[in-house]
Amino acid sequence: MVDIASPEIYERIGIPHDEFARLRREDPVVWHEWDCSRGGFWAVTTREDVTTVTRDWHTYTSAEFTNLFELSPEAKVARRSLIDTDGGEHTRLRRLVTPPFTMRRTADYDGVARGITNGLLDAMLESGADGSSVDVVKMLSEPLPIQVIVSILGVPATDADFMVELSNQLVEGTSHREVDPHAYGNTTPLDLLPFNSPASHALFEYGRELHAERSACPADDLVSRLVEAEIDGDRLTDQEFCNFFQLLVFAGNETTRTAISQGVHLLMQHPDQQERLHADPSLIPTAVEEIIRCAAPVLHMRRTATVDAVLHDRHISAGDWVVLWYASSNFDEAVWPDGRTFDVGREPKPDHTSFGAFGPHHCLGAPVARLELRLMLEEIVRRGVRFAPAGEPVRVASNFVHGMLRLPATVTAA
């Protein structure tokens, strides 16, 4: 049996599709022993069961946190953000922070994101003009989302590389590798920091400084809108703002970076689908959804049972961890008989679960992620850009993010 929670598995082979397929077929809700928890967790692997748990926040709560390790009561208070709330508190936070992420507002980011995309493609094509290989991660998928998110947030462009560095360090916190607890001048115990990472301390401090600047002198950016957000006299507290800023930098950067890396990798693995997209640009919207489905940028999220329950004939006890494996549910044969086949023309319904399936925790930044992927594909097709593999990818050692560290390729333009 494969340990589906082992970071080393995802570093070595990526998603363990064969093992997830076996679980969906033989044991869709299975008890998985795990040292970093209270003995283990229930692994939920089918789309139907993932959807059931996601919608029923009364029975399966996010308020006990969503990662695969135990937290003290003090840590829960210090680390709580939007994704770790439910009920009235979640509704309150969501109302305060949602306006900048509506589809209408996201359309305002089109020009900035398209300009960034073309600048990165220019540099990539120039670097690979002599036929030498380029690193898609370093030249496209890493800089694109962070440059877009810092532009939207109002973070100076000169700090984009620092935001990437901190985001990378947060991912390290989901592996088994040791980190320097004093990095970035951190003095806070790691268990009080998101991802058990001193990079969270650095992001909190950066967010506090930016909060103070925008409070004194507002600008036309997302941070200012969050600072000024108010509903019936209610505003984000300083700690809520810092936790949300950290979440935005990570989620607005890392997950989209992963989707772009995996998307280009899929196009290289399936040159027929790459050519199909070039031949028919009308397929771009469905290609975006197919990339997100197959990429499964976030591998899982945890819930905690609030009461005794039954799920797929398994008896769940109150307090048990219930882990939603999007890396499995997105390939469920009962929904997509050929789900492991990459098809840029696949109908977008039924929906994949990459953005948290359905319910109150559907990803707030999904419209921005879709925008960046759509613009990237539009410009690749418009310019006749094609990618070919130039070596094996180097994957991230993480059981949470399905990321890549390097993706060597050759790149040409018609």
Sequence and secondary structure as in RCSB ss.txt:
>XXXX:A:sequence
MVDIASPEIYERIGIPHDEFARLRREDPVVWHEWDCSRGGFWAVTTREDVTTVTRDWHTYTSAEFTNLFELSPEA
KVARRSLIDTDGGEHTRLRRLVTPPFTMRRTADYDGVARGITNGLLDAMLESGADGSSVDVVKMLSEPLPIQVIV
SILGVPATDADFMVELSNQLVEGTSHREVDPHAYGNTTPLDLLPFNSPASHALFEYGRELHAERSACPADDLVSR
LVEAEIDGDRLTDQEFCNFFQLLVFAGNETTRTAISQGVHLLMQHPDQQERLHADPSLIPTAVEEIIRCAAPVLH
MRRTATVDAVLHDRHISAGDWVVLWYASSNFDEAVWPDGRTFDVGREPKPDHTSFGAFGPHHCLGAPVARLELRL
MLEEIVRRGVRFAPAGEPVRVASNFVHGMLRLPATVTAA
>XXXX:A:secstr
   TT HHHHHHTSS HHHHHHHHHH SEEEEEETTTTEEEEEE SHHHHHHHHH TTTEESTT SSSS   HHH
HHHH  GGG  HHHHHHHHHHHSGGGSHHHHGGGHHHHHHHHHHHHHHHHHHTTTS  EEHIIIIITHHHHHHHH
HHHT  GGGHHHHHHHHHHHHHTTSS    TTGGG  S GGGSGGG HHHHHHHHHHHHHHHHHHHS  SSHHHH
HHH  BTTB   HHHHHHHHHHHHHIIIIIHHHHHHHHHHHHHH HHHHHHHHH GGGHHHHHHHHHHHH SB E
EEEEESS EEETTEEE TT EEEEEHHHHTT TTT TTTTS  TT    S  STT SSSTTS TTHHHHHHHHHH
HHHHHHHTTEEEEE S  EE   SSB  EEE EEEEEE 
